Amino acid sequence: MAGLHERDELHRPLGLAAPPSRRAAPYGRLALLAGAALVVGLGVFLVETDDHLGGEPYAVASVDMHPPAPPAPPAVAPNAPAVAPAGPFAPSSASQVEMSSGVKVVRGGGMAAPGSLIIQVPDTIGLHLTPAPDKRLVDKSRYGLLPRIGADGTRPSEAYARPPLIAGKLKAGAPRIALLVGGLGLSESGTQDAIVKLPGAVSLGFAPYGADVEQDAAQAREAGHEAFLQAPMEPFDYPANNPGPHTLLSTLSQGENLDNLHWLMARFTGYVGVTNFLGAKFTADRGALSPVLSEIAMRGLLYLDDGSSPRSLARDIAPGLNLRAAAADVVIDADQSPQAIEAALIKLEALARANGAAIGVATALPVSVDHIGRWAAGLEARGLALVPLSSIAARAPGPAAQANP
């Protein structure tokens, strides 16, 4: 039993080795000799083969490369609407197309996708208005930059105007309609809607009090709209109805009114002309109105009377001042009901057909912008041309105005 315990490692105390066996000695010498021979042989093999892997074991196999199989297309239900691929330039709705590109998307009969689409590409694509301010056409004043006629005779009303682009399918001499939509620069959402939703040929009027009026006017011109300055003028019920600071008043001196006019003119640049905001009393006073119109003419601008007052003398005074002037024929949203707006637009078309041209004015109210946008989309199909206001305002006869020094 004692011999069995000596050979049983489980029963041997830790740290006590078993006595060496004399019978195992010859086999241990043979194992050492065999191991030495193996090491020598391996060394000779490595020298002979010059193995660059340093003796690491390796295998050689042939690998054929195949492109991964394309993923199976997703199952599409029958008659399912097509979906545009996702991506940074993939708009998810027609309104996003219009907002991002200016391209008007109209679905026939008001159908949703995949109904037939009429894509109306605006004529502002590729059209760029002259950047403002043009250094040739500005004077410095204590209020900012004022418009002026250039030394070469260039007028701001010409340099900043939008060229009239009339579609080729319209007959020569087609009746022309010009529109001025005013009140921009006061409401951010209203200003953006008018700039985006209205065709570029619609001229836009800016109030001088907007915090970002310079930026808003620049954005409108970038979209192809020519700009007008709306100058506040005295109504009959002033001061109960006060248009705002620096209003032109019949009770002020000529110098005071011109100083106020310069303040208004310096609010932004790039406009082609001036139009009145209110002003029934002021425009009926020849002594007060004449110096203001003379200053507008001297600075190379045109003037639009918005047609809101039948007592206005602007059309009588303008020819003697070499002032390009015009008067609106229809106030589109004097009554802001949808039915009245539609009736006013129909009247504007009738006047254009009868007289060859007609001018309408409106305010950038949501109802007005929506109706004018839809109405203008079909105007060309009815044989009428929508043109910028500057192309209709008549050049008054008389000697050419002298350029400012």
C-alpha positions as CSV (number, residue, x, y, z in Angstrom):
1,M,0.0,0.0,0.0
2,A,2.8,2.3,0.8
3,G,4.2,1.9,-2.8
4,L,0.8,2.7,-4.2
5,H,0.6,5.9,-2.2
6,E,4.0,7.0,-3.4
7,R,2.9,6.8,-7.0
8,D,-0.5,8.4,-6.4
9,E,-0.2,12.3,-6.8
10,L,-3.6,12.9,-5.2
11,H,-2.4,11.4,-1.9
12,R,1.0,13.1,-2.0
13,P,1.4,16.1,0.3
14,L,1.7,19.5,-1.5
15,G,5.4,20.5,-2.2
16,L,6.7,16.9,-1.8
17,A,7.9,15.4,-5.1
18,A,7.9,11.7,-5.7
19,P,11.3,10.1,-5.7
20,P,12.7,9.6,-9.2
21,S,12.2,6.2,-10.7
22,R,15.2,4.5,-11.9
23,R,13.4,2.7,-14.6
24,A,12.4,5.9,-16.4
25,A,15.9,7.3,-16.8
26,P,16.8,5.5,-20.1
27,Y,13.6,6.8,-21.7
28,G,14.3,10.4,-20.5
29,R,17.7,10.4,-22.2
30,L,16.2,9.2,-25.4
31,A,13.5,11.9,-25.3
32,L,16.2,14.6,-24.9
33,L,18.2,13.3,-27.8
34,A,15.1,13.2,-30.0
35,G,14.2,16.8,-29.1
36,A,17.7,18.1,-29.8
37,A,17.6,16.4,-33.2
38,L,14.3,18.0,-34.0
39,V,15.5,21.5,-33.1
40,V,18.6,21.1,-35.3
41,G,16.6,19.8,-38.2
42,L,14.1,22.7,-37.9
43,G,17.0,25.2,-37.9
44,V,18.4,23.7,-41.1
45,F,15.0,23.8,-42.7
46,L,14.6,27.5,-41.9
47,V,18.0,28.4,-43.3
48,E,17.4,26.4,-46.5
49,T,14.0,27.9,-47.2
50,D,14.6,31.5,-46.0
51,D,11.1,31.7,-44.6
52,H,10.0,35.4,-44.5
53,L,7.3,34.6,-42.0
54,G,10.0,33.6,-39.4
55,G,8.8,30.1,-39.1
56,E,5.2,30.9,-38.4
57,P,2.9,28.2,-39.8
58,Y,0.8,29.2,-42.8
59,A,-1.4,27.8,-45.5
60,V,-2.0,28.7,-49.2
61,A,-5.5,28.7,-50.5
62,S,-7.3,30.1,-53.6
63,V,-10.0,32.8,-52.8
64,D,-12.5,33.8,-55.5
65,M,-14.0,37.3,-55.0
66,H,-17.7,37.8,-56.0
67,P,-19.6,41.1,-55.7
68,P,-22.4,41.0,-53.0
69,A,-25.8,40.2,-54.4
70,P,-28.1,43.3,-54.7
71,P,-30.8,43.6,-52.1
72,A,-34.2,42.4,-53.2
73,P,-36.6,45.3,-54.1
74,P,-39.2,46.0,-51.4
75,A,-42.6,44.6,-52.1
76,V,-45.0,47.2,-53.5
77,A,-48.7,46.8,-53.2
78,P,-50.7,47.1,-56.5
79,N,-51.6,50.7,-57.5
80,A,-49.5,52.1,-54.6
81,P,-48.3,55.7,-55.2
82,A,-44.7,56.2,-56.1
83,V,-42.5,57.4,-53.3
84,A,-39.4,59.6,-54.1
85,P,-36.2,58.3,-52.7
86,A,-35.1,59.9,-49.4
87,G,-32.2,62.3,-49.5
88,P,-31.1,65.8,-48.8
89,F,-32.7,67.1,-52.1
90,A,-35.9,65.0,-51.9
91,P,-38.8,67.2,-50.9
92,S,-41.6,65.5,-49.2
93,S,-44.5,67.7,-50.4
94,A,-45.5,70.0,-53.2
95,S,-45.3,72.9,-50.8
96,Q,-41.6,72.1,-50.1
97,V,-40.9,72.1,-53.8
98,E,-42.5,75.5,-54.1
99,M,-40.7,76.9,-51.1
100,S,-37.2,75.5,-52.0
101,S,-37.2,76.2,-55.8
102,G,-39.9,78.7,-56.6
103,V,-41.5,76.1,-59.0
104,K,-45.3,76.1,-58.7
105,V,-46.8,72.7,-58.5
106,V,-50.4,72.3,-59.5
107,R,-52.3,69.0,-59.5
108,G,-55.1,68.7,-62.0
109,G,-58.5,68.9,-60.3
110,G,-56.8,69.2,-56.9
111,M,-55.8,65.6,-56.9
112,A,-53.2,64.2,-54.6
113,A,-50.3,62.1,-55.9
114,P,-50.0,60.2,-58.1
115,G,-52.4,62.5,-60.0
116,S,-51.2,64.3,-63.1
117,L,-49.0,67.3,-62.4
118,I,-48.6,70.6,-64.0
119,I,-45.3,72.1,-63.2
120,Q,-45.2,75.9,-63.7
121,V,-41.6,76.9,-64.0
122,P,-41.2,80.6,-63.0
123,D,-39.8,83.0,-65.5
124,T,-37.4,84.2,-62.8
125,I,-35.1,81.2,-63.4
126,G,-32.0,82.7,-65.0
127,L,-33.3,86.2,-64.5
128,H,-31.3,88.4,-62.1
129,L,-32.2,92.0,-61.3
130,T,-29.4,94.6,-60.9
131,P,-27.8,94.2,-57.5
132,A,-28.6,97.1,-55.1
133,P,-27.2,99.5,-54.2
134,D,-25.6,100.4,-57.4
135,K,-22.8,102.8,-56.4
136,R,-23.5,105.0,-59.4
137,L,-27.1,105.5,-58.3
138,V,-26.8,106.6,-54.6
139,D,-26.2,109.7,-52.6
140,K,-25.0,109.6,-49.0
141,S,-27.2,111.5,-46.5
142,R,-27.4,111.7,-42.7
143,Y,-30.2,109.1,-42.9
144,G,-28.4,106.6,-45.2
145,L,-28.3,106.1,-48.9
146,L,-30.7,108.0,-51.2
147,P,-31.4,107.2,-54.9
148,R,-30.1,109.5,-57.6
149,I,-29.7,109.6,-61.4
150,G,-26.3,108.5,-62.4
151,A,-23.7,110.7,-64.1
152,D,-24.4,108.8,-67.3
153,G,-28.1,109.4,-67.1
154,T,-29.1,106.0,-65.7
155,R,-32.2,106.2,-63.6
156,P,-32.9,103.9,-60.6
157,S,-36.3,103.3,-62.1
158,E,-34.6,101.7,-65.1
159,A,-31.6,100.1,-63.5
160,Y,-33.6,98.3,-60.8
161,A,-36.6,97.4,-62.9
162,R,-37.6,93.9,-63.9
163,P,-37.6,93.4,-67.7
164,P,-41.0,92.5,-69.1
165,L,-40.8,88.8,-70.2
166,I,-43.9,88.0,-72.3
167,A,-44.3,84.4,-73.3
168,G,-43.8,83.6,-77.0
169,K,-47.2,82.0,-77.4
170,L,-49.0,85.3,-76.6
171,K,-49.8,87.4,-79.6
172,A,-48.1,90.7,-80.2
173,G,-50.0,93.5,-78.5
174,A,-51.6,91.2,-76.0
175,P,-53.4,93.1,-73.2
176,R,-51.0,93.7,-70.3
177,I,-51.8,93.7,-66.5
178,A,-49.5,95.0,-63.8
179,L,-50.0,94.4,-60.1
180,L,-48.5,96.0,-57.0
181,V,-49.0,94.1,-53.7
182,G,-48.1,96.3,-50.8
183,G,-47.7,96.1,-47.0
184,L,-44.6,94.0,-47.1
185,G,-41.9,94.2,-44.4
186,L,-44.2,94.4,-41.4
187,S,-45.2,90.7,-41.0
188,E,-42.6,88.1,-41.6
189,S,-45.0,85.4,-42.6
190,G,-47.0,87.7,-44.8
191,T,-43.8,89.0,-46.5
192,Q,-42.5,85.5,-47.2
193,D,-45.8,84.3,-48.5
194,A,-46.0,87.2,-51.0
195,I,-42.4,86.7,-52.2
196,V,-42.8,83.0,-52.7
197,K,-46.4,82.6,-53.8
198,L,-46.8,85.5,-56.2
199,P,-45.2,85.4,-59.7
200,G,-42.0,87.4,-60.2
201,A,-43.8,89.9,-62.5
202,V,-45.9,91.1,-59.5
203,S,-44.3,94.3,-58.1
204,L,-44.0,94.5,-54.3
205,G,-44.4,97.5,-52.1
206,F,-42.5,97.8,-48.8
207,A,-43.5,99.8,-45.7
208,P,-40.6,101.8,-44.4
209,Y,-41.0,100.6,-40.8
210,G,-40.1,96.9,-40.9
211,A,-37.1,95.9,-38.8
212,D,-35.6,93.9,-41.7
213,V,-37.0,95.9,-44.6
214,E,-33.6,96.1,-46.3
215,Q,-33.2,92.3,-46.2
216,D,-36.8,91.6,-47.2
217,A,-36.6,93.9,-50.2
218,A,-33.3,92.2,-51.3
219,Q,-34.9,88.8,-51.0
220,A,-37.9,89.9,-53.1
221,R,-35.6,91.3,-55.8
222,E,-33.6,88.0,-55.7
223,A,-36.9,86.3,-56.5
224,G,-37.5,88.6,-59.5
225,H,-39.9,91.1,-57.9
226,E,-39.3,94.8,-58.5
227,A,-39.7,96.9,-55.3
228,F,-41.5,100.1,-54.4
229,L,-41.3,102.3,-51.4
230,Q,-44.6,103.0,-49.7
231,A,-44.5,106.6,-48.4
232,P,-47.0,107.4,-45.6
233,M,-49.1,110.5,-46.4
234,E,-51.7,112.4,-44.5
235,P,-55.3,111.1,-44.6
236,F,-58.3,113.3,-43.9
237,D,-58.8,111.9,-40.5
238,Y,-55.2,112.5,-39.3
239,P,-54.1,112.2,-36.5
240,A,-56.9,109.8,-35.5
241,N,-55.6,107.7,-38.4
242,N,-51.9,108.0,-38.2
243,P,-49.9,106.2,-40.9
244,G,-46.7,106.3,-38.8
245,P,-43.5,108.3,-38.1
246,H,-42.3,110.8,-40.7
247,T,-45.7,110.9,-42.4
248,L,-45.8,113.6,-45.1
249,L,-48.3,116.3,-43.9
250,S,-50.0,119.2,-45.6
251,T,-49.3,121.3,-42.5
252,L,-45.5,121.0,-42.7
253,S,-43.2,123.2,-44.6
254,Q,-41.6,122.1,-47.9
255,G,-38.3,121.5,-46.2
256,E,-39.8,119.5,-43.4
257,N,-41.7,117.2,-45.8
258,L,-38.5,116.7,-48.0
259,D,-36.6,115.9,-44.8
260,N,-39.2,113.3,-43.9
261,L,-39.1,112.0,-47.5
262,H,-35.4,111.5,-47.3
263,W,-35.7,109.5,-44.1
264,L,-38.3,107.3,-45.8
265,M,-36.2,106.9,-48.9
266,A,-33.1,105.8,-46.9
267,R,-34.8,102.8,-45.3
268,F,-33.7,100.4,-48.1
269,T,-32.3,100.5,-51.6
270,G,-33.1,99.0,-55.0
271,Y,-36.7,100.3,-55.4
272,V,-37.9,101.6,-58.8
273,G,-40.4,104.0,-57.5
274,V,-42.6,105.5,-54.7
275,T,-46.3,104.9,-54.0
276,N,-48.5,106.6,-51.5
277,F,-49.8,104.9,-48.4
278,L,-53.1,106.5,-47.5
279,G,-52.7,110.2,-48.2
280,A,-56.2,111.3,-49.4
281,K,-55.7,114.8,-47.9
282,F,-52.0,115.2,-48.8
283,T,-52.4,114.1,-52.4
284,A,-55.3,116.6,-52.8
285,D,-53.1,119.5,-51.8
286,R,-51.1,120.8,-54.8
287,G,-48.8,123.0,-52.7
288,A,-47.8,120.1,-50.4
289,L,-47.7,117.4,-53.1
290,S,-45.8,119.1,-55.9
291,P,-42.4,119.5,-54.1
292,V,-42.5,115.8,-53.1
293,L,-43.3,114.6,-56.6
294,S,-40.5,116.9,-57.9
295,E,-38.0,115.3,-55.6
296,I,-39.1,111.8,-56.7
297,A,-38.6,112.8,-60.3
298,M,-35.3,114.5,-59.7
299,R,-34.0,111.2,-58.1
300,G,-34.9,109.2,-61.2
301,L,-37.8,107.3,-59.7
302,L,-41.4,106.7,-60.9
303,Y,-44.5,107.3,-58.9
304,L,-47.7,105.2,-58.6
305,D,-50.9,106.7,-57.2
306,D,-52.7,103.8,-55.6
307,G,-56.1,105.0,-56.8
308,S,-57.6,105.0,-53.4
309,S,-58.5,108.7,-53.5
310,P,-60.4,110.3,-56.5
311,R,-59.2,113.7,-55.3
312,S,-55.5,112.9,-55.9
313,L,-53.7,115.5,-58.1
314,A,-50.7,113.3,-58.9
315,R,-51.7,112.5,-62.4
316,D,-52.2,116.2,-63.2
317,I,-48.9,117.3,-61.6
318,A,-46.6,114.6,-62.9
319,P,-46.3,115.6,-66.6
320,G,-45.0,119.0,-65.8
321,L,-42.3,117.5,-63.6
322,N,-40.9,115.0,-66.1
323,L,-42.1,112.3,-63.7
324,R,-42.9,108.8,-64.9
325,A,-46.2,108.2,-63.2
326,A,-49.2,105.9,-63.3
327,A,-52.4,105.4,-61.4
328,A,-54.1,102.2,-60.3
329,D,-57.3,101.2,-62.1
330,V,-58.6,98.7,-59.5
331,V,-58.1,98.2,-55.8
332,I,-58.3,94.4,-55.7
333,D,-59.1,94.0,-52.0
334,A,-61.0,97.1,-51.0
335,D,-63.6,94.5,-50.0
336,Q,-61.6,91.6,-48.6
337,S,-64.3,88.9,-49.1
338,P,-63.2,86.2,-51.6
339,Q,-66.2,87.0,-53.9
340,A,-65.3,90.7,-54.0
341,I,-61.6,89.9,-54.8
342,E,-62.6,87.6,-57.6
343,A,-64.9,90.2,-59.0
344,A,-62.2,92.9,-58.9
345,L,-59.7,90.6,-60.8
346,I,-62.4,90.0,-63.5
347,K,-62.8,93.7,-63.7
348,L,-59.1,94.2,-64.1
349,E,-59.0,91.8,-67.0
350,A,-61.9,93.6,-68.7
351,L,-60.1,96.9,-68.4
352,A,-56.9,95.5,-69.8
353,R,-58.7,94.1,-72.8
354,A,-60.5,97.4,-73.4
355,N,-57.5,99.7,-72.9
356,G,-54.6,97.5,-73.7
357,A,-53.2,97.7,-70.2
358,A,-54.5,98.0,-66.6
359,I,-53.0,98.3,-63.1
360,G,-54.2,96.7,-59.9
361,V,-53.1,97.2,-56.3
362,A,-53.7,95.0,-53.3
363,T,-52.4,94.4,-49.8
364,A,-50.4,91.3,-48.8
365,L,-53.2,89.8,-46.8
366,P,-53.4,86.0,-46.9
367,V,-56.7,86.0,-48.8
368,S,-55.4,88.4,-51.4
369,V,-52.1,86.6,-52.0
370,D,-53.9,83.3,-52.4
371,H,-56.5,84.5,-54.8
372,I,-54.0,86.6,-56.9
373,G,-51.6,83.6,-57.1
374,R,-54.3,81.3,-58.4
375,W,-55.7,83.9,-60.8
376,A,-52.2,84.8,-62.2
377,A,-51.5,81.1,-62.9
378,G,-54.1,81.0,-65.7
379,L,-53.7,84.6,-67.0
380,E,-51.6,83.7,-69.9
381,A,-54.0,80.9,-71.0
382,R,-56.6,83.6,-71.2
383,G,-54.5,85.7,-73.6
384,L,-53.2,88.3,-71.1
385,A,-49.7,89.2,-70.1
386,L,-48.6,89.8,-66.5
387,V,-45.9,92.5,-66.6
388,P,-43.9,94.5,-64.0
389,L,-45.4,97.8,-63.1
390,S,-42.4,99.7,-64.4
391,S,-43.1,98.6,-67.9
392,I,-46.6,100.3,-67.9
393,A,-45.8,103.5,-66.1
394,A,-45.7,106.1,-68.9
395,R,-42.7,108.3,-69.4
396,A,-43.8,111.9,-69.0
397,P,-42.9,114.3,-71.8
398,G,-40.5,117.2,-71.1
399,P,-36.7,117.8,-70.9
400,A,-34.5,115.2,-69.5
401,A,-33.8,115.5,-65.8
402,Q,-30.3,116.7,-64.8
403,A,-28.1,114.2,-63.1
404,N,-27.3,114.9,-59.5
405,P,-23.7,116.2,-58.9
